[in-house]
Structure formats: structure tokens, C-alpha cells
Amino acid sequence: MPARGRRASPGVWNRSAVQSACEPGLVVLDITAADEATAVAGQAELERWWATSGTAPVRRVPGRPGVSVRVSADLRRPGTGCDGAPS
């Protein structure tokens, strides 16, 4: 994992994503938001619908606006929402 504020090379991110989503039903999502609060809210909403990797560290890239976060989800397993399935 890259140090906070440093960007990993695209190859590292892509290899990591492929390893995390190595079978049907698994996905890796990169969330980009204007601020940390919005990125964390996006992760929380995904958690309501599907089993996820949980709250991930928010990354800032110097010279770029906004923040990003990477989260893995298992679309086969329900999350923490009321009925556990998207409507």
C-alpha cells in the first residue's frame, strides 16, 4: 500500500484490484469525491447493500482536487441494510 499522500503506480493498483476480484460476484470500486466526508458516506452506503471490505483509508494526491478510496465488495452477500438486498 502506498504511503499516505503518494500515488501507487497504475500497475500496482490494477494487480491489487484483479487479486481482490478474482471470482464472479467480487468487485473492486474506486470512489472519487470532493471531500473525505463524502467518500466515507459513499463507502457506508455501499456497505448497506453488499458485504464490503469496510472503511478504507482516504487518499489525497498532491496537486489533484478531491480524494479517493478503494473498496472491495461481494455482490453475492447482503450488507447491513434493513432487508440486506438492493431494491
C-alpha positions in Angstrom: 0.0 0.0 0.0 1.4 3.4 -0.9 2.3 5.9 1.8 -0.4 8.4 2.6 -0.5 11.2 0.0 1.6 9.2 -2.5 0.1 7.6 -5.6 0.8 4.0 -6.4 1.8 3.1 -9.9 -1.2 2.1 -12.0 0.2 -1.4 -12.3 0.2 -1.9 -8.6 -3.4 -0.7 -8.3 -4.5 -2.9 -11.2 -2.8 -6.0 -9.8 -4.4 -5.5 -6.4 -7.8 -5.0 -8.0 -7.5 -8.2 -10.0 -6.4 -10.2 -7.0 -9.3 -8.8 -4.9 -11.9 -9.6 -7.6 -10.7 -13.0 -8.7 -14.1 -14.7 -9.0 -17.6 -13.9 -10.1 -19.5 -11.7 -7.8 -16.5 -9.8 -6.4 -15.8 -6.2 -7.4 -13.3 -3.5 -6.6 -14.6 0.0 -6.6 -12.6 3.3 -6.7 -14.6 6.1 -5.2 -13.6 9.7 -6.0 -15.2 12.5 -4.1 -14.7 16.2 -3.4 -14.0 15.7 0.2 -13.3 13.0 2.8 -16.8 13.1 4.4 -18.5 12.4 1.0 -16.1 9.5 0.3 -16.8 7.9 3.7 -20.5 8.4 3.2 -20.2 6.6 -0.2 -18.5 3.7 1.5 -21.1 3.5 4.2 -23.9 3.4 1.6 -22.2 0.5 -0.3 -21.9 -1.3 3.0 -25.7 -1.2 3.4 -26.2 -3.1 0.1 -23.3 -5.5 0.0 -20.6 -7.1 2.1 -17.6 -4.9 1.7 -14.0 -4.7 2.9 -15.1 -2.0 5.4 -13.9 1.6 5.7 -10.7 2.1 3.7 -8.2 4.9 4.2 -8.9 8.0 2.2 -6.1 9.0 -0.2 -5.2 12.5 -1.4 -2.9 13.1 -4.4 -1.0 16.3 -4.2 -2.0 18.7 -7.0 -5.3 16.9 -7.6 -8.6 18.1 -6.3 -10.7 15.7 -4.2 -9.9 12.4 -2.5 -10.2 8.7 -3.5 -10.8 5.5 -1.7 -10.8 1.8 -2.8 -13.3 -0.7 -1.5 -13.9 -4.3 -2.4 -17.5 -5.7 -2.3 -19.0 -9.2 -2.6 -22.2 -8.7 -4.6 -23.4 -12.2 -3.6 -23.6 -11.4 0.1 -26.0 -8.8 1.6 -24.8 -5.9 3.6 -26.1 -4.2 6.7 -29.3 -2.7 5.2 -32.8 -3.4 6.5 -33.5 -6.3 4.2 -30.0 -6.9 3.0 -30.7 -6.6 -0.7 -30.9 -3.6 -3.1 -34.3 -2.7 -4.3 
